[in-house]
Amino acid sequence: MPSSPLLVLDTNVVLDWVAFDDTRVQPIAAAIERKTLPLVSNEDCVQELRRALGYPQVKLDAPMQASALARYLALARMFELPAGAASAQLPQCEDPDDQKFLDLAWHAGASHLLTRDKALLKLARSLAHRFAILRPDEFLERMAAADRPPPG
């Protein structure tokens, strides 16, 4: 796993940040906005975010959708997957719509994929050698533990 953090956020975590200002992801969002936690994305992830911002349950009008998307794009480093990016070492997600996040994390060299999606979380153990797949709260707990001085 890379020593410096590089994050991939699934669409629901991004929505929590840019659309809902969810307090559960605020520390992550603040670190991304301070540029102390770098974020990587790609065109497939951006297209899914663009669609999700328009869902009726998200309740954002067109200017708010544009603002939320711009907020994300201003901070995400875009990464283009190599041609024929499939890797025999990369497990396939049972939800094909979520495979894009695994592909991005794998090929961009991300240290963490943050999600609450059960299909992605199921793959955490098999990919732990390459990157961590964690819920946002687990990521925050690990980051806090890493900042604590050792006991004794």
N, C-alpha and C positions, 0 to 999 in steps of 0.2 A: 504494500500500500504506500502511496506517496507520502512523504513526511509533511509537506505543507498542504493545508486543506484546499480542495477544489470541489465545489458543490455542483450537483445536478439536483434540481427540484422538480418533482412531478407536478402536474398541472394543478392538483388540488392544493398543494402547499403554496404554489405561486398565487393562486386565487386567495388563499388565506392572507397572504401578504399584501398584494396590490389591489384587491377588490374589497376585502372584508376587514382589513387592519386587525386581524385576529391577534389578541394579546399572547396567545400561545406561541406564535412565530415572531413576535416583535423583536426579541433579542437577535434572532438570526437575520431578520430584515435590517435591523440597525447596523449589524456588522457588515452586511452586504453593501449597504448605503455608505458606510464609512470606508469601504473598499478594503476591509481587513479580512473578509471572507470572499474570495473570488468565486464567481458563478459562471458556469458554462451552459450554453444552449445550442440548439441548431434549428434549422428551418422547420423540420417536422414538429418539434416541441412548440415552436412559436405559432405554427398554424393551429395546433390543438388548443393552445391558450386563446388565440383569437376567437375560435369557435366557442369555447367555454365562456368567455367574457360576455358573449351575446345570449347565453341561455337565459330564459325568463326567470328561473329561480335565483340567478345571480343579481338581478334587479339593477342593472346599470344601463343608463341611457347611452347613446352613441358617443357623446363627448367624454363621459366617464370611462367608457370602454377604451377609447383612444388614449386617454390619460394613463389608465392602468397599464396598457400595453407599452406605452412609451416609457413609463417608470421602469418596467422590467427590461426593456431593450437597452435603456441607457446604461444598465449595470451588467448585463450578461455579455460575456465574450462569446461570439459566435464561432462555432466549430463545424467544419464540413467533414462529414464522414468520408473515409476513403472509398473509392469505387469497389464494389464487391465486398462490403464491410463485414459480412457474416464471418464469424469466427467459430471454429469447431469447438473451442474451449468455452465459449459463452453459452450458458444454458438458455433454453427458450422459455419465455414466460407463458404461463397458461392463458393469459389474456394478451392476445396479439397486439392490442392497442397500447400496451405498456412496454412492449419490446424496445421501442424507440429510446426509452430512458436508460435501459440496460446497455444498448448499443452505444449511446452517447457517453455514458460513464466509462465504459470499457475502453473505447477508442480515444477519448479525450484525456484519459489518465486521471479521472476524478478520484478523489479520496472518499467521497460520500455521495450517496443517492438518498435524498430525504423524501419520505413517502409515508402515507398511512394505508396504502393499498395492500391488501392481504396477499394478492398474487405476487407482488414484488417482494414483500417481506418474507415470503416462503423461501426465496432464493438467497437470503442473507448468508446462511452458513456456507453454501456452495461457492459464493463469490467473495467471502471474507479475505481471501488471499490477495484479492485485486482491489476491492473497494468495499466500504461498509454500506449496507442498506439499513437505514434506521428511520424510526419515526422522529419527527422534529424534537419531541421532548427527550428522547433517548440521546439524540445528538447534543442537546443542551446539557444534559447530565454529564456526558463524557467530556465535553469541553470544560465544564465547571470543575470536574474531578482533575483534569489535566492541569488546571491553573492552581490547584491547592498544593501547598508544600507537603512533602511526605511526612507522615506521622513520626513522632519521636524526636 
